[in-house]
């Protein structure tokens, strides 16, 4: 009962859609049909411990190859400020998501992503990189428990790069109109930071009519390091066809 109250409380704050936006973990959901299409427009804003900030505008298209396999493509446009403002297109990427094992209660799968070196100088990574999520999910008494084991070279949703670790989330629905949840990430940076990047995201998605999802989320880092974002705000819209 106490756990359900905690989840409900964070759900009031703030996206849980097909890809758990604005969470960095991946759910077991797919587009769900051959040649079905999801179009997304997402916004992120991250504030660091000083005056620095970072914004991303991310446009993504996902296509169902079958009921259990998706492919997708995304293009981010980024704005950075660290005493000087600079902006431009960041590294775009392509991904495949496959859920080969699934029952009503347990689902297993993966998402593999290639980040292309298309970003503007000082904005993009500078070379081709890759991410991978190993996805496991349990549906128990109306709650969804999700665990991702991840390796991340570049991620725009949470301002993460060069890290690996685990992401754990708990999610629920309210009257099929609202999905909400909370996610804890514990990641080991590869950039020499001597602390774990531990942070929490709380979020919700309103499922409007005509296949439209509206999402809102808040990110808060729990461990201090100058290279980590202090907090973040995320919003998005998804249209399913």
C-alpha positions as CSV (number, residue, x, y, z in Angstrom):
1,X,0.0,0.0,0.0
2,X,2.8,2.3,0.9
3,X,4.6,1.6,-2.4
4,X,1.4,2.4,-4.4
5,X,1.1,5.7,-2.6
6,X,4.7,6.6,-3.5
7,X,4.1,5.8,-7.1
8,X,0.8,7.7,-7.1
9,X,2.5,10.8,-5.5
10,X,5.2,10.9,-8.2
11,X,2.6,10.3,-10.9
12,X,1.0,13.6,-9.9
13,X,4.2,15.4,-10.8
14,X,4.5,14.2,-14.3
15,X,6.1,10.3,-20.1
16,X,4.9,6.9,-20.3
17,X,4.1,6.1,-23.9
18,X,5.2,3.3,-26.2
19,X,8.9,4.0,-25.4
20,X,8.4,5.3,-21.9
21,X,9.2,8.9,-22.9
22,X,10.6,10.8,-21.0
23,X,12.1,7.8,-19.2
24,X,15.5,6.4,-20.5
25,X,14.5,2.8,-19.9
26,X,12.6,1.0,-22.7
27,X,9.3,-0.8,-22.1
28,X,8.2,-4.0,-23.9
29,X,5.7,-2.1,-26.1
30,X,6.1,-1.8,-29.8
31,X,4.1,-0.1,-32.5
32,X,2.2,-3.4,-32.6
33,X,1.3,-3.9,-36.2
34,X,3.1,-4.2,-39.6
35,X,3.7,-0.8,-41.2
36,X,2.1,1.0,-38.3
37,X,3.8,4.4,-37.7
38,X,4.5,6.5,-34.6
39,X,5.6,10.1,-35.0
40,X,7.1,11.9,-32.0
41,X,8.2,15.5,-31.1
42,X,10.0,15.7,-27.8
43,X,11.6,18.5,-25.8
44,X,14.3,18.3,-23.1
45,X,15.8,21.0,-20.9
46,X,18.7,20.2,-18.5
47,X,20.2,22.6,-16.0
48,X,23.6,22.0,-14.6
49,X,24.9,23.1,-11.1
50,X,26.2,26.4,-12.5
51,X,24.7,28.6,-15.2
52,X,25.1,26.0,-17.9
53,X,22.0,24.5,-19.6
54,X,21.2,22.2,-22.5
55,X,18.1,21.8,-24.6
56,X,17.1,19.2,-27.2
57,X,14.3,19.2,-29.8
58,X,14.0,15.6,-30.9
59,X,11.9,14.4,-33.9
60,X,11.4,10.6,-34.2
61,X,9.7,8.2,-36.5
62,X,9.1,4.6,-35.6
63,X,7.7,1.9,-38.0
64,X,6.4,-1.5,-37.1
65,X,8.0,-4.3,-39.1
66,X,5.8,-6.8,-37.3
67,X,3.9,-7.1,-34.1
68,X,7.1,-7.5,-32.1
69,X,9.8,-5.6,-34.1
70,X,10.2,-1.9,-34.7
71,X,12.7,0.2,-36.5
72,X,13.1,3.9,-36.0
73,X,15.0,7.1,-36.9
74,X,15.5,10.3,-34.9
75,X,17.0,13.7,-35.5
76,X,17.8,16.0,-32.5
77,X,18.4,19.8,-32.6
78,X,20.4,21.0,-29.6
79,X,21.1,24.3,-27.8
80,X,24.0,24.6,-25.3
81,X,25.0,27.4,-23.0
82,X,28.2,27.5,-20.9
83,X,28.9,31.2,-21.0
84,X,28.5,31.1,-24.7
85,X,25.5,29.9,-26.6
86,X,25.8,27.6,-29.6
87,X,23.3,25.4,-31.4
88,X,22.7,23.1,-34.3
89,X,21.8,19.6,-35.3
90,X,23.1,16.9,-33.0
91,X,23.9,13.3,-33.9
92,X,20.9,11.5,-35.5
93,X,20.3,7.8,-35.0
94,X,18.6,4.6,-36.1
95,X,17.4,1.8,-33.9
96,X,15.7,-1.6,-33.9
97,X,13.6,-2.8,-31.0
98,X,12.7,-6.5,-30.7
99,X,10.5,-8.3,-28.1
100,X,11.0,-12.0,-29.0
101,X,9.6,-13.4,-25.7
102,X,6.3,-12.3,-24.3
103,X,3.5,-13.6,-22.1
104,X,0.8,-11.8,-20.3
105,X,3.1,-11.5,-17.3
106,X,6.7,-11.6,-18.5
107,X,8.3,-10.0,-21.5
108,X,12.0,-9.9,-22.6
109,X,13.6,-8.0,-25.5
110,X,16.3,-5.6,-26.6
111,X,16.8,-2.3,-28.3
112,X,20.0,-1.6,-30.3
113,X,20.8,1.9,-31.5
114,X,23.4,3.4,-33.8
115,X,24.2,7.1,-33.3
116,X,25.5,8.6,-36.6
117,X,28.2,11.3,-36.6
118,X,25.9,13.9,-38.2
119,X,26.1,16.5,-35.5
120,X,27.6,20.0,-35.8
121,X,31.1,20.5,-34.5
122,X,31.1,21.0,-30.7
123,X,27.6,19.6,-30.5
124,X,27.8,16.0,-31.9
125,X,29.9,13.2,-30.4
126,X,32.3,13.4,-33.3
127,X,32.2,9.8,-34.3
128,X,29.7,7.0,-34.8
129,X,28.6,5.4,-31.5
130,X,26.1,2.9,-30.2
131,X,23.7,2.1,-27.4
132,X,22.0,-1.1,-26.2
133,X,19.1,-1.8,-23.8
134,X,18.3,-5.3,-22.5
135,X,14.7,-5.2,-21.5
136,X,12.8,-7.3,-18.9
137,X,9.3,-6.6,-17.7
138,X,6.8,-8.1,-15.3
139,X,3.1,-7.3,-15.0
140,X,1.9,-8.1,-11.6
141,X,-1.4,-7.1,-10.0
142,X,-1.9,-4.2,-12.3
143,X,1.6,-2.8,-11.9
144,X,4.4,-3.0,-14.4
145,X,8.0,-3.6,-13.1
146,X,10.6,-2.8,-15.7
147,X,14.4,-3.4,-15.6
148,X,16.9,-2.4,-18.3
149,X,20.5,-3.2,-18.4
150,X,22.1,-0.5,-20.5
151,X,25.2,0.7,-22.3
152,X,24.9,4.3,-23.4
153,X,27.4,6.2,-25.6
154,X,24.9,9.0,-26.3
155,X,21.4,9.8,-25.1
156,X,19.4,13.0,-25.6
157,X,16.5,12.1,-23.4
158,X,18.5,12.3,-20.1
159,X,21.7,14.1,-21.1
160,X,23.7,10.9,-20.6
161,X,26.8,9.7,-22.4
162,X,29.5,7.1,-21.9
163,X,27.8,5.2,-19.1
164,X,26.5,1.7,-18.3
165,X,24.4,0.3,-15.5
166,X,20.8,-0.5,-14.6
167,X,17.5,1.4,-14.9
168,X,14.5,0.2,-12.8
169,X,10.9,1.6,-13.2
170,X,7.5,1.0,-11.7
171,X,4.4,2.0,-13.8
172,X,0.7,1.9,-13.7
173,X,-2.4,3.1,-15.6
174,X,-5.4,5.1,-14.4
175,X,-8.7,4.4,-16.3
176,X,-6.8,3.8,-19.6
177,X,-6.4,7.6,-20.0
178,X,-3.3,8.2,-17.8
179,X,-0.1,6.2,-17.5
180,X,2.3,7.2,-14.7
181,X,5.4,6.0,-13.0
182,X,8.8,6.5,-11.5
183,X,12.2,5.4,-12.6
184,X,15.6,5.1,-10.9
185,X,18.8,5.0,-12.9
186,X,22.2,3.9,-11.4
187,X,24.9,4.3,-14.0
188,X,28.7,4.2,-14.0
189,X,30.2,7.0,-16.1
190,X,33.2,6.2,-18.3
191,X,34.4,9.8,-18.2
192,X,36.5,9.4,-15.0
193,X,33.8,10.6,-12.6
194,X,34.4,8.9,-9.2
195,X,30.7,8.7,-8.3
196,X,27.7,6.8,-9.8
197,X,25.3,8.9,-11.8
198,X,22.2,8.2,-9.8
199,X,19.0,10.0,-10.6
200,X,15.2,9.7,-10.6
201,X,12.6,10.5,-13.2
202,X,8.9,10.8,-12.5
203,X,6.4,11.1,-15.4
204,X,3.0,10.6,-16.8
205,X,1.3,10.4,-20.2
206,X,-2.2,11.5,-21.0
207,X,-3.7,9.2,-23.7
208,X,-5.9,11.6,-25.7
209,X,-8.3,10.5,-28.5
210,X,-7.2,9.7,-32.1
211,X,-3.9,8.0,-31.1
212,X,-2.3,11.1,-29.5
213,X,-0.1,10.8,-26.3
214,X,1.0,13.9,-24.4
215,X,3.8,13.4,-21.9
216,X,5.5,15.4,-19.2
217,X,8.4,14.5,-16.9
218,X,10.9,15.8,-14.3
219,X,14.5,14.5,-13.8
220,X,16.5,15.0,-10.6
221,X,20.0,13.9,-10.1
222,X,20.7,12.4,-6.6
223,X,24.5,12.5,-6.7
224,X,26.6,15.6,-7.3
225,X,29.3,15.9,-10.0
226,X,30.0,19.0,-12.2
227,X,29.5,17.0,-15.4
228,X,26.0,15.8,-14.3
229,X,22.8,17.7,-14.9
230,X,21.2,18.9,-11.7
231,X,17.6,18.7,-12.9
232,X,15.7,18.3,-16.2
233,X,12.2,19.0,-17.6
234,X,10.9,16.9,-20.5
235,X,7.7,17.1,-22.6
236,X,6.5,15.3,-25.7
237,X,3.8,14.4,-28.1
238,X,3.3,11.1,-29.9
239,X,0.9,10.4,-32.8
240,X,0.1,6.8,-33.7
241,X,-1.2,5.8,-37.2
